[in-house]
Amino acid sequence: MRLKPPRPAYYRLSLASALFGGIMPAFAQDSPKMDKLERENQELRMRLDNLEAVAKKEGILDSSSSSKPVKALSSTTLSGFVTASYFYDTSNPPNGTSPGYLWNRTANSFSLNKVKLTLASAPVERSGEKYDVAYRTSLIFGQDAAIVNTKAGTVGFENLREAYVEMNLPVGTGLNVRAGEMISLLNYESGDGGAVNDNFSQGYQWFYTGNPPAAGAQVGYTFTDWLDVKVRLQNGMYAGPIDNNNSKTVMMALGIKPCDAAWLSLIGFTGRENTGIDVLQGGSLLGGATLGENWHVGTELDYFSFKINGNTSPVWSTGGWLSYTINPKLSAAVRAEYLSDPDGVDASADPLGFPLNSGQDLSSVAFTLNFKPLPQIKIQPEIRYDHTTLTDGFGTQDNRVFIGAGISYLF
């Protein structure tokens, strides 16, 4: 077998010359085009620099090199939920409305209870060394909006749940200041209903010994990891976003956390109303604890003192919550409560539909299952028993049972 002899060197040099001879003229021809393109790029860069300088001068852009025009949007989060339900009221109220019942007040009807949207920045960082600022705003739409929002009949506030600006002032461990529309400091349960609470329906205490969101200013200070205080000055207890007089309500909450598994909140309030109520004052005790890995307990004790036309009328309530986690997807919860309004100054001719009366006592027990097949879904079958001492207080009866279920999608 014969091997092919190596090609001579002059052959390889000829091939290289042919290749480079064809390429170099091409580069030579494109050189003017490249120069033109470079000049155009330089002109565009100069124009952009000039436009940016004008924008900074006019205040359209921040002159700081580290600023971002969309920095606020990049730190904003969107969250919320959608809640729907169906419940049957065994009392069959004659006008189709279940008095004193917050959710599903239209008896035996499918309900779109709430659609909540929350836009918020990251909460302020508590610090004694630097300033920080944040904001939060929530809107609620649906059947429950008229009850949980500020004032459904006030123009501009129909669907507003809360909206406030928050600041940290570097004083001591950090002074927290909030101003705007804020949710009440009262109540063990959240006004978000079943999407947040262990029970789907809302207890009597949340409405009758609580108060709606109101405009005002609040100062908070954390002394230690287990002790903090909040002081709030707001429009009257029930005034909401716009006050109709010069009087204000003062509220103070002392937070105590003796250990990681337990907490207490001691709340006091006082203020003049000048809207049929001369003075309203009182206090609440809220508390909760986790027992072991599966049990959780909570309590709420309230005392309200209404001074009307020189007469003082008390309203008090007590409630307890117990829940047990069966497995990561299923838990059970019980709520029991009692409310006394002996003179009919609270649960009488109220927005929840009780007729004008001279006093009544209300009691209720609710049992709820919480099933979460997915993290975003919460299904809550519930049975609830209510009793009133007011004759035919529930339309034509003084006892009733609600049976149904609610479902929430959280995002």
N, C-alpha and C positions, 0 to 999 in steps of 0.2 A: 504494500500500500504506500502510495506516495503522498507526502505532505505537501500542502500548498506553500510555495515559498513566500516569505514576508514581502509585503509591498514596499517598494523603495520609498525613502524619505521624501524624495522630491514629489511623489504622488500625494502623500499626506499634506504637504505644504500647499500644493495646488488646490486641494479640496478646502482647506481652511481659508485660503485666499478667496475662493469663490463664495464661501458663506459670508464672510465678513464684508466682502465687496458688495454683496446684495443688501446686507443689513445697514451698513453705515450710510449709504445714500438715503435710505428710508428715514433714519434718524435726522439726517441733515435736512430733509424736506420737512419733517415735523417740528423742527426747532423753532421756527417763527410762530407756529401755532401754540407751542408750550409757553413761549414768552408772552404771547397775547393773553392766554388764559391766566397766567400769573399776575399780569397787570390788572385784569378784571377782578381777580380775587382781592388784590390789595385795595382797589377802589371800593369794593363792597365792604371790606373790613373797616375802611375809613368812614364810610357812610353809617354803619352800625354804631361805631364809636361815637360819632357826632349825635346820632339819635338818642343813644343812652345818656350822653351828657345833658342834652336838652330835657329828657324825661326826669333826670335827677334834679335838675335845676327847678323844674316846675312842680316837683313833689310827687310825680306819678310813680317813681321808683325810689326806694330807700337808697340813700347815698352810701350806706354801709355795704361793704363788699361781701359780708357774710349773710345778708338778708335774703329771704326767699319770698317772692310775692304771694305764694300759696302756702306759706308756713302754717297759718292758722287752719286752713283746710286739711293739711296733711296730718294734724294732730287731733282732728275732730272724729268722734266715733258716732255711728248711727246704731241704735238698738231699739227694742220694743217688743210688742207681742200683739196677737189677734186672739180674742176670746169669744166663743159662741156657746150657747147652751139651750137646753129645754128642761123645764120643771113643771110638774103638775101640783096644783094647790088644791088639797082636798076640801077646803072651805068654800070653793067656788064663789068668790066674792061677786056680788050682784053687778057692780060696775066694771068688772074685769080687772080691777087693780087690787093687789094684795097690800093692805096697809102695813106700814112699818117694815116692809121687806125691800131691801135695796136693789138686789139684782133680780131680773125677771119679774118686774113689778106688773107687767102685763101677764095675767094668769094664763097658764096652759098655752103658751105661745113660744115658738122658736125665737131666740133673741141673738142679735149680734151685740154682745155686751160692750166690748171695748176694742178699739184699735189704738194702740199707743205708739208714738214715735218720740224718741229722745235723741237730741243732738247735744253732745257734751265734749269738752276738752278733758284732758287728764286732770284729776283733782289737784289742788295746790299741794305742794310739799311743805309740811310743817317744818319750819326752820327758824332759828334765832339769828341767822347770819345773812339771809338774802330774801329779797322780795320775790313773790310768785303770784300769778294771776290765772284765773280759770273762769269758765262759765258753764251753765247747764240750763237746758230748756226742754220741757216735755209737753206734748199735746195728746189729748185723748178724745177720740171720736166714738160714737155709738150710743146705745140706749142709756148707759150709765154716765155719760158725760155730764148731764145736767146735775148729777149729784156729786161726783168726785171733782169736777173742775171748780175753778174759782167762783165765778158767778155766771151761769149760763145766759142770763138776761142782760149782762153788761156788754155793750158793744166793744168789740176788740178783745174780749176775754172769753168768748163762748167756748172755745176748745182748749184754753190754756190751763195746764195743770201746775206748772212751775216754770220760772225763768229768773235766774239770778246771776249776778257777778260775784265771784269769790276772790279774796286776796289773802295772802300771808304777809303779815308785817313782822319784820325781824325784831320782835320784842320778847325778851325772855326765851322761852322755848318755841315761840312762834305764836302770834296773835292772828286768829282766823276771823275775817270780816266778810259778811255776806250782805248783799242788798238786792232787793227785787221781790219777786213773788215766790214765797216759800211754803212748803208743806208743813202742816202742824207738827209741833213737838209731841203732841198727845198721841195716844193709841198704840196698842201692842200690834194690831193688825195693820197691814198696808192697804191704802185705798186702791191699789192695783188689783185687788181681789184674788181670785183663784190662781192667776198666773204666778203669784208670789206667795200667797198664804197657803197653809196646809188645808184649810177649809175653803170650799168654793164660795159659799154664801158669806155675807158680811154680818158680823154680830151687831146687836143693838148698840153696844158701847161705842163702836166706831162712829156712829152718827150722833147719838143723843148725848153722850158725854165725851165728845170730841169737837173739833171745829174744822172748817174748810181751809184751804190755802189762803194766805193773806199777804199783802204787800207790807214790807217793813225792812228793818235792818237788824242784824244779829252779830254779836261778838262771842267768839268761843276761845277758850284757853285750856290747854292740857297741862296740868300740874305734874302728873306722873303717869306711868303706864296704866295705873288703875283709877285715876281721878281726873275728871274734866268738868268744865262748867260752860253753859251757854246762856246768854242773856239776850232776849229779843224784845224789841219795841215795834209794834205793828198796829195797823188799823184795828178797830174793834174786833172782838172775838169772832163775830160773824159778818164783819163789814166786807171782807174780801179785798179786792184790788183798789177800790176807791172809797175813801171814808166819807160819810155824810155829816160829820161833826168834827169838832176839834179834839175830842177825847181819844185816848189811845189805850191799848192793852199792853201790859208788861208780862212777859213769861220768862221763867228761869228754870233750867234743867241741870241737875247735878248728876253726872254719870259716874257710877262706881263699878269697877270690875275687879272683884276680889281674887279671881283666878281666870284662866283662859276659858273655862267651861261655864262661867256664870257672869251675869251682868244685872245691874239695877239702874233705874232712872227715877229720880225724885223730882217732880215738877210742881211748880206753884205759879199761879197767875192771878191778876187782878186788873180791873179797868172799868171805866164808865162806858156805857153804851149810848144813852140818850135816844134810844129808838124803842121805847116801851119798856126797856130794862135799864134801871138806873145804874146799878152796879152788879157786875158778875165777877166772882172770885172763887177760888178753890184750889184743888191740887190732885195729883195722880201719882200712883206708884206703879211702875212697869218693871217686869223682871223676867228673866229666862235662864234656863240651865240645861246643859246636856249631861245625862246620867249614863255612864258607860258608853258603849258604842252605838246603841240603837234607840235609847229613850231621850225625849226632849220634853221639858215642861215650861209653861209660861203663865204669867198672871198679870192682871190689870185691876187696880182699885181706884175708883174715881169719886170725888166729892165736889159738887157744884153748888154754889149758894147764889140764888137769884134774888136781888132786892128790887121789888117793883112797887111803886107807889107807897114806899115806906114799909112794906111788908117783906119779910125774908122767907123764901121758900127753898128747901133743900132738894137736890136730886143726887142720888148716889147709885153706884153700880159696882159689880164685882164679876170677874170672869176668869176662867182657867182653861188652859190648853194642854193637851197631852198627845204626843205622837210617837209612833214606833216604826222603825225601819225594818221591814220584813226581809227585803233584799235590795240590791242597788236599783231595781226598777219599780219596786212596790213598797208603799208605806200606808199606814192607817192613822187617822187623826180624829180626836174628839174635842169639841168645844162646848162648855157649859157656862151660862151667864145669867145674871139677875140684875134688873134695873128697877129702881123705885122712883116714881114721880108723884108723890102724894097730893100735890096741889094742882097738877095739870099745867105746869109752866114750860114743859119741855116736849113731851110726847103728846101734844095736843094741838090740833089744827096746824100740823107741821107739813113740810114738803113731801113726806113719805105717806101722807094720806090718812093719818088717824083723825077722827072727828074731834071737834071741840069738846073737851071733857074736864071734869074737876079733879082728875087724878087716876092713875093706874099703876100697877106693877106688871112688868114683863119678864118672862123667863123663856129660855130656849136651850135646846141641846141639839147638836149637829154631829153626825158621824160621816166621815169622808174617806174614801180610798183615793190614793194618789198613784197613778200608773204612768210610768214614763218609758214606753218602749224604745224611744229614741231621745237623745238629749234635748231636742227642740220641741218635743211633743209632751203635753201633760194632760191626762184624761182623769176627771174627777167625778165619779158617781157619788151622790150624796143623798142622805135622808135626814130631814130636820123636823123637830117638833117644837111648836111655839104655843105659849099660853099667856093670856092676859086676864087681869081681874076686872077689866072693863066689860060690862055686859055687851055682847055682840060687837066687841071691839074689832074683830076681823070680818066685818061686814054683817053676817048673820050668826056668827059663832064666836066663842072665846078660846077655842082650841083649833089647831090646824096642823097638817103634815105636808111637807114638800118632798117630792120624790123626783129625781132627775139626774142630769149629768152635765158637766161643762167640759169643754176642750179648749186648750190654749196652744198656740204655736209661738215659740219664743225665738227671737233673732237678735 
